[in-house]
Amino acid sequence: MNLERIRDLISARTGLQPDSLGLTAVAGAVEGRVRLQPGERPEDYAERLARDPLEFQALIDAIIVPETWFFRGGAIYNALVKSVRERLGADPAAVVRVLSLPCSTGEEPYSVAMAFTDGGLPAKSWSIDAIDLCANSIAASQLGRYREFSFRETPAEVRARHFASAGEPFEIHPSLRDRIHFRVGNLLEPMTLNAGGGRFDIVLCRNLMIYLTPAARRAALGTLDQLLAPGGLLAIGHAEAGNLHGSQFESVGPEGCFLFRRKEFIEPKSELKPRPAPASGGVRTVMPLSPSGSPSLPPSLAKAKNFADTGRLTEALAECRRLLGLAPTADAYCLLGVILGATAEPERARDAFRKSLYLDPHHREALTHSVLAAEAKRDPVQAGMLRARLDRLTAPEENP
């Protein structure tokens, strides 16, 4: 069975390196899905997979076999409690936002909730979002029922406090289950990750990057940077620390916890000042409109655009990146994507457009380029979804 097209589709949409999931995982899952359609050939299945997002999700659910447990890497939870306690000491009114990605079958976010509760942190002072690519894992998380195998590092008294049943299946107490917001999401699609708006103070992204392609790892780090608030904490797996060397993250916390802090931005001495944050406290930045109805560019971004228009792409790229170092904006990321596309770096261009849409999901130019990029990559499902979003933006103007 030739699985090359299917493997490529999995990598393109999820960032996963199929071989990292096990040599037979993809083949076995495909065979199982094909058997559900008598008479279907593997090549026919590849065509159906490319155009049917529900079938693609079903295949991902069949491939990914979760294995985790409560309080995995136990020392990290005490470190997180200490960090939140210090934050609340400085700002008692703060609400610390936590993201568990991937959350698998829920053991990690529930462990955070149990640790915070047992650490005496007021319930009003924290919130937890939990996201996974696998819909089956999200369904299991929301159910909150677990076997003995999930408690290999859980003290008996902790289980007794937080689980409503005394025997298998052990069911998480509703007071904790209802505190966590579970949903399906994709690290390569930032717009699926942050339904609540704002940035996260803590992101747990452990043991994911080891399964990603090199390009997807780079994109993932960019997304994590956008998700984290200045000074926010990132938790990764022990085998993944090398991915952060030379990045915007620095190691903090107890040895063995693999906690990293997003470095505080230090404003360089320059005549340019970062643009103020929106009054809502969110992370989106939308450029003001000129009288003609098109975005009016600040002088610095106009300079980068002029470099690009006159073919001085190296200077345009440098100017764009300098501006993004000052204050990330949707317009600057969109222009960066255009420049990268012109320099034959399509993967990095797509990543720039993704970041632009994360900051402003209604950015028409970024959406238009994203549609073209998806079509160039022969991904009709992604192109169709993006085009539908673009059509929704233009519909009110066409039908006032």
C-alpha positions in Angstrom: 0.0 0.0 0.0 1.4 3.4 -1.0 0.8 5.7 1.8 3.1 8.6 0.7 0.3 11.0 -0.1 -1.6 10.3 3.1 1.6 10.7 5.1 2.3 14.0 3.4 -1.3 15.2 4.1 -0.9 14.3 7.8 2.4 16.2 8.1 1.0 19.3 6.2 -2.1 19.6 8.3 -0.9 18.6 11.8 2.9 19.0 11.7 3.2 15.4 12.9 6.1 13.3 11.5 4.3 10.0 10.7 7.3 7.8 11.5 7.5 9.2 15.0 4.0 7.8 15.8 5.2 4.2 15.1 6.2 2.4 12.0 2.8 0.7 11.6 0.5 3.3 13.1 -0.5 5.1 9.9 -0.8 1.9 7.8 -2.9 0.2 10.5 -5.2 3.2 10.9 -5.6 3.6 7.1 -6.4 -0.1 6.7 -9.0 0.1 9.4 -10.7 3.1 7.8 -10.6 1.6 4.3 -12.3 -1.6 5.6 -15.3 0.6 6.6 -15.9 1.3 2.9 -16.1 -2.0 1.0 -14.5 -1.8 -2.4 -12.6 1.4 -1.7 -9.0 1.4 -2.9 -6.2 3.0 -0.9 -5.7 5.6 -3.6 -9.5 6.4 -3.5 -9.2 6.8 0.2 -6.4 9.3 -0.2 -8.7 11.4 -2.4 -11.5 11.2 0.1 -9.2 12.1 3.0 -8.0 15.2 1.2 -11.5 16.6 0.7 -13.4 15.3 3.8 -12.3 17.0 7.1 -14.5 14.6 9.2 -12.7 11.6 7.7 -9.4 13.3 8.3 -10.3 13.8 12.0 -11.4 10.1 12.2 -8.0 9.0 10.8 -6.1 11.2 13.3 -8.2 9.8 16.1 -7.3 6.2 15.0 -3.6 7.0 14.7 -3.0 8.8 18.0 -2.9 6.4 21.0 -2.7 8.5 24.2 -0.5 7.4 27.1 -0.3 9.7 30.1 -1.1 9.7 33.8 -1.9 12.1 36.7 1.0 14.2 38.1 3.4 13.0 35.4 6.7 14.7 36.3 5.4 15.5 39.7 7.8 18.3 40.8 6.5 20.7 38.1 3.1 21.0 39.8 4.7 22.4 43.0 6.7 24.8 40.9 3.5 26.0 39.2 1.7 26.5 42.5 4.6 28.5 43.8 4.7 30.7 40.7 1.0 31.4 40.8 1.2 32.2 44.6 3.9 34.7 43.9 1.9 36.3 41.1 -1.2 36.6 43.3 1.0 38.1 46.1 2.0 40.9 43.7 -1.5 41.3 42.2 -4.3 39.7 44.3 -6.9 40.5 41.6 -5.0 38.6 38.9 -6.6 35.7 37.1 -3.8 33.3 35.9 -4.6 31.6 32.6 -3.2 28.1 32.0 -3.1 26.2 28.7 -2.5 22.4 28.5 -1.6 21.5 24.9 -1.8 18.7 24.0 -4.0 17.7 27.0 -4.4 14.0 25.8 -7.1 12.4 27.9 -7.2 15.1 30.5 -4.8 13.9 33.2 -2.5 16.9 32.9 -5.0 19.7 33.2 -6.8 17.9 36.0 -3.5 17.5 37.8 -3.0 21.3 37.5 -6.5 21.9 38.9 -5.9 19.4 41.8 -2.5 21.0 42.6 -3.9 24.5 42.6 -6.8 23.5 44.8 -4.6 21.6 47.3 -2.2 24.5 47.2 -4.9 26.8 48.5 -5.1 29.0 45.4 -8.6 30.6 45.2 -10.7 29.2 42.4 -11.4 32.7 41.1 -7.7 33.3 40.6 -7.1 30.8 37.8 -8.6 29.2 34.7 -7.5 26.3 32.6 -7.9 25.6 28.9 -7.1 22.1 27.6 -6.7 21.4 23.9 -5.8 18.3 21.8 -5.7 17.4 18.2 -7.6 14.1 18.9 -11.4 14.4 19.3 -11.5 11.1 21.1 -9.1 12.3 23.7 -11.2 15.4 24.2 -14.3 13.3 24.7 -12.6 11.1 27.2 -11.3 14.2 29.1 -14.8 15.7 29.3 -16.1 12.4 30.6 -13.4 12.4 33.3 -13.4 8.7 34.1 -10.1 6.8 34.6 -8.6 3.4 35.3 -6.0 2.5 37.9 -3.2 2.8 35.3 -3.7 6.6 35.3 -2.8 6.9 39.0 0.8 5.5 39.1 2.1 8.8 40.5 -0.9 9.9 42.5 -1.0 9.6 46.3 -4.1 7.7 47.6 -5.3 10.7 49.6 -5.2 13.0 46.6 -7.3 10.6 44.6 -9.8 10.3 47.5 -10.2 14.1 47.7 -10.8 14.7 44.0 -12.6 11.7 42.7 -16.3 11.0 43.3 -16.0 7.2 43.1 -14.0 4.8 45.2 -13.3 2.2 42.5 -12.9 1.8 38.7 -13.7 3.8 36.8 -12.6 6.7 39.1 -14.6 9.7 38.2 -13.2 13.2 38.6 -15.3 15.4 40.9 -17.6 17.7 39.0 -16.3 20.7 40.8 -13.0 20.3 39.1 -14.3 18.9 35.8 -16.4 22.0 35.2 -13.5 24.3 35.8 -11.6 23.2 32.7 -12.5 24.2 29.1 -11.7 21.3 26.8 -11.8 21.6 23.0 -10.2 20.2 19.8 -7.4 22.4 18.4 -4.3 22.3 16.3 -1.0 24.0 17.2 -0.4 24.8 13.5 -3.8 26.7 13.4 -3.4 29.4 16.1 -6.9 30.6 15.6 -8.2 27.3 17.1 -6.3 27.7 20.3 -7.3 30.9 22.1 -11.1 31.1 22.3 -11.0 33.2 25.5 -8.8 36.0 24.1 -5.7 37.4 25.7 -2.5 35.5 26.4 -1.7 32.6 28.7 0.5 32.9 31.8 1.4 29.2 31.8 1.5 26.9 28.8 2.2 23.2 29.2 3.3 21.7 25.9 5.2 18.6 27.0 6.3 15.8 24.7 4.7 17.2 21.5 7.6 18.7 19.6 9.4 15.3 19.5 6.7 14.1 17.2 6.8 17.2 14.9 8.6 17.8 11.6 11.4 20.4 11.8 9.3 23.0 10.0 6.4 22.3 12.4 8.6 22.7 15.4 9.7 26.1 14.2 6.1 27.1 13.6 5.1 25.7 17.0 7.7 27.8 18.8 6.3 30.9 17.0 2.8 30.1 18.1 3.9 29.4 21.7 5.6 32.8 21.7 2.3 34.4 20.6 0.3 32.5 23.2 2.4 33.4 26.2 2.1 36.6 28.0 5.4 38.5 28.7 7.1 36.7 31.5 4.9 33.6 31.0 6.0 30.1 31.8 6.4 27.3 29.2 6.7 23.7 30.3 8.2 21.2 27.8 9.4 17.6 27.9 12.9 16.7 28.9 13.8 15.6 25.4 12.7 18.9 23.9 14.8 21.5 25.7 17.3 21.6 22.8 14.6 23.2 20.6 14.7 26.3 22.8 18.4 27.1 22.5 18.9 30.5 21.1 15.2 31.3 21.3 13.1 33.9 23.2 12.8 31.5 26.2 15.2 31.1 29.2 15.3 28.2 31.6 13.9 28.9 35.1 12.5 26.8 38.0 13.8 23.7 39.7 16.1 21.3 37.9 14.2 18.6 36.1 11.0 20.6 35.6 12.0 21.9 32.2 10.3 25.2 32.8 11.1 28.2 30.6 10.2 31.8 30.9 9.2 34.0 27.9 11.8 36.8 28.2 10.5 40.2 29.0 10.6 42.6 26.1 13.2 45.3 26.6 12.6 48.3 24.4 15.6 49.2 22.3 16.8 52.8 22.1 15.0 54.0 19.0 12.8 56.7 17.7 10.1 54.0 17.2 7.7 53.2 20.0 5.7 50.1 20.5 2.0 50.6 19.6 -0.2 50.6 22.7 -2.2 47.5 23.5 -5.9 47.5 22.7 -8.2 48.8 25.5 -9.8 45.3 25.7 -6.5 43.8 26.8 -6.4 41.4 23.9 -3.5 40.7 21.6 -5.0 41.7 18.3 -3.7 44.7 16.5 -5.8 46.1 13.6 -4.4 48.9 11.5 -6.6 52.1 11.2 -8.2 52.7 7.9 -7.3 55.6 5.7 -10.1 57.7 4.0 -9.8 55.5 1.0 -10.8 52.5 3.1 -7.4 50.7 2.9 -5.1 50.2 5.8 -2.9 53.2 6.5 0.7 52.2 7.2 2.8 53.7 9.9 5.9 55.3 8.4 8.2 52.4 9.4 6.0 49.7 7.8 5.7 51.9 4.7 9.4 51.9 4.6 9.5 48.1 4.6 6.9 48.0 1.9 8.8 50.4 -0.2 11.9 48.2 0.0 9.8 45.2 -1.1 8.2 47.1 -4.0 11.6 48.2 -5.3 13.1 44.7 -5.1 15.3 45.3 -2.1 14.0 42.2 -0.4 16.8 41.7 2.1 16.3 45.2 3.5 12.6 44.7 3.5 12.9 41.5 5.5 15.3 43.1 8.0 13.0 46.1 8.5 9.9 43.9 8.9 11.7 41.7 11.5 12.9 44.8 13.4 9.3 46.1 13.6 8.0 42.7 14.8 10.6 42.8 17.5 9.1 46.1 18.7 5.5 45.2 18.6 3.9 42.3 16.7 1.1 43.4 14.4 -1.1 41.6 11.9 0.0 43.9 9.1 3.7 43.4 9.8 3.3 39.6 9.8 1.3 39.8 6.6 4.0 41.9 4.9 6.6 39.5 6.2 4.7 36.6 4.6 4.6 38.4 1.2 8.3 39.1 1.4 9.1 35.5 2.4 7.0 34.2 -0.5 8.9 36.4 -2.9 12.2 35.0 -1.6 11.0 31.4 -2.2 10.4 30.5 1.4 6.8 29.2 1.2 6.7 27.4 4.5 7.9 30.4 6.4 5.5 32.6 4.5 2.6 30.4 5.4 3.7 30.6 9.1 3.8 34.4 8.9 0.3 34.5 7.5 -0.9 32.2 10.3 0.5 34.6 12.8 -1.1 37.5 11.1 -4.5 35.8 11.3 -3.9 34.9 15.0 -3.5 38.6 15.8 -6.4 39.6 13.5 -8.7 36.7 12.3 -10.4 39.2 9.9 -7.2 40.4 8.1 -8.4 40.2 4.5 -4.9 40.3 2.9 -3.6 37.6 5.1 -6.6 35.5 4.4 -6.2 36.0 0.7 -2.6 35.0 0.7 -3.4 32.0 2.9 -6.0 30.8 0.4 -3.4 31.1 -2.4 -0.8 29.3 -0.3 -3.2 26.4 0.5 -4.1 26.1 -3.2 -0.4 26.1 -4.1 0.2 23.3 -1.6 -2.7 21.4 -3.2 -4.8 21.4 0.0 -8.3 21.9 -1.2 -9.9 21.4 2.2 -7.8 24.1 3.9 -8.2 26.4 0.9 -11.9 26.0 1.0 -12.2 26.7 4.7 -10.0 29.9 4.3 -12.0 31.0 1.3 -15.2 30.6 3.2 -13.9 32.9 5.9 -12.9 35.4 3.3 -16.3 35.2 1.7 -18.0 35.9 5.0 -15.9 39.0 5.4 -16.9 40.4 2.1 -20.6 39.4 2.2 -21.8 42.3 4.3 -20.3 44.8 1.9 -21.8 43.1 -1.1 -25.2 42.8 0.5 -25.7 45.9 2.7 
